[in-house]
Amino acid sequence: MASQKSDENCMDSSTEINIPAVPAENNDQSRNDPECSDLDDLLTDSTSYYNNAKKYWSNVSPTVDGMLGGFGSISFIDIRGSEQFLKQLYKQKPAPGRKWALDCGAGIGRISKNLLLPWFDQVDLVEQDEHFCETARKELADFTSKLGTVFNSGLQDFIPEEGRYDIIWAQWVLGHLTDEDAVQFFVRCAKGLARGGMIVIKENFTTSNVVDVDRTDSSVTRPLLQMKQLLKQGNMRVVKEQRQTSFPKELYPVYMLALRPIIKN
Ligand SMILES: C[S@@+](CC[C@H](N)C(=O)[O-])C[C@H]1O[C@@H](n2cnc3c(N)ncnc32)[C@H](O)[C@@H]1O
């Protein structure tokens, strides 16, 4: 699931489906399995999957609490964990630059404001909800010289400019993309990276080999292993992985993964 909700709440409003974590192109097998039909129903029509999420978010208040499903109080710990992770990435060789960052599924700009804008010279945002985009522009008004473009677009349609970004940050949003669109998103992001650049994803993950489906906001929470398979299909390799600490125990485990494109000879 994309928004920050407790595991228990999730079980109230969502369906837990046991899905073998296999590459998307091999997933046809699961389509004959009645256990998987719920996920199939939701994902077969990607237009309504995205429209439903759009409708859900249009009714969410443009606040930190709204962005985090009522868990606004964890924002500080979240940002601190991200900062520490980001610092570690600059010990890697080649280290990413600090010129341009892209905040994906940016909401009202919580991550841009508290993490990316203090760290990078310029930050672009991409967010599907136009009201969140407006709020982000207001929230980030103090950073006008550093704020680049706020793109009002779904990630499934967004094409980053080639070679532009040192860091592409996607947090609590990839559950809103179908497997296929997530893979294509990684492929496009790889092209959008500057030399030495990295993608960072920070998401909820299930603890087992199970995809949790949330019909309310049209999202899925994937097992970490399944995400790694999607990343591989998207031509990305994990260069650093860390679990976020100090979140309330009832929440899904949250992992940060730093990714670089796989260079094929
Ligand atoms: C849980 S909020 C997280 C916002 C922000 N990443 C943060 O951590 O504060 C999820 C955000 O993803 C956006 N979103 C949902 N589906 C999306 C899509 N297909 N493309 C881009 N953004 C999307 C929502 O509008 C919402 O702003």
The ligand as an SDF file (V2000), in Angstrom:
LIG
                    3D

 27 29  0  0  0  0  0  0  0  0999 V2000
    1.3400    8.3010    0.8070 C   0  0  0  0  0  0  0  0  0  0  0  0
    1.4280    9.7800   -0.1300 S   0  0  0  0  0  0  0  0  0  0  0  0
    3.1640   10.0810   -0.0080 C   0  0  0  0  0  0  0  0  0  0  0  0
    3.5520   11.4650   -0.4080 C   0  0  0  0  0  0  0  0  0  0  0  0
    5.0460   11.7380   -0.2600 C   0  0  0  0  0  0  0  0  0  0  0  0
    5.8420   10.8040   -1.0280 N   0  0  0  0  0  0  0  0  0  0  0  0
    5.4480   11.6960    1.1840 C   0  0  0  0  0  0  0  0  0  0  0  0
    6.0520   10.6910    1.6060 O   0  0  0  0  0  0  0  0  0  0  0  0
    5.1410   12.6560    1.8970 O   0  0  0  0  0  0  0  0  0  0  0  0
    1.2540    9.1490   -1.7880 C   0  0  0  0  0  0  0  0  0  0  0  0
    1.3030   10.2170   -2.8450 C   0  0  0  0  0  0  0  0  0  0  0  0
    1.4100    9.5800   -4.1080 O   0  0  0  0  0  0  0  0  0  0  0  0
    0.5530   10.2360   -5.0190 C   0  0  0  0  0  0  0  0  0  0  0  0
    0.2430    9.2770   -6.0810 N   0  0  0  0  0  0  0  0  0  0  0  0
   -0.6450    8.2640   -6.0720 C   0  0  0  0  0  0  0  0  0  0  0  0
   -0.6370    7.6150   -7.2420 N   0  0  0  0  0  0  0  0  0  0  0  0
    0.2850    8.2240   -8.0070 C   0  0  0  0  0  0  0  0  0  0  0  0
    0.7480    8.0310   -9.3450 C   0  0  0  0  0  0  0  0  0  0  0  0
    0.2730    7.0430  -10.1030 N   0  0  0  0  0  0  0  0  0  0  0  0
    1.6770    8.8610   -9.8230 N   0  0  0  0  0  0  0  0  0  0  0  0
    2.1760    9.8760   -9.0540 C   0  0  0  0  0  0  0  0  0  0  0  0
    1.7820   10.1250   -7.7960 N   0  0  0  0  0  0  0  0  0  0  0  0
    0.8400    9.3000   -7.2800 C   0  0  0  0  0  0  0  0  0  0  0  0
   -0.6320   10.6460   -4.1830 C   0  0  0  0  0  0  0  0  0  0  0  0
   -1.3840   11.6560   -4.8300 O   0  0  0  0  0  0  0  0  0  0  0  0
    0.0520   11.1010   -2.9190 C   0  0  0  0  0  0  0  0  0  0  0  0
    0.4440   12.4390   -3.0150 O   0  0  0  0  0  0  0  0  0  0  0  0
  1  2  1  0
  2  3  1  0
  2 10  1  0
  3  4  1  0
  4  5  1  0
  5  6  1  0
  5  7  1  0
  7  8  2  0
  7  9  1  0
 10 11  1  0
 11 12  1  0
 11 26  1  0
 12 13  1  0
 13 14  1  0
 13 24  1  0
 14 15  1  0
 14 23  1  0
 15 16  2  0
 16 17  1  0
 17 18  1  0
 17 23  2  0
 18 19  1  0
 18 20  2  0
 20 21  1  0
 21 22  2  0
 22 23  1  0
 24 25  1  0
 24 26  1  0
 26 27  1  0
M  CHG  2   2   1   9  -1
M  END
$$$$
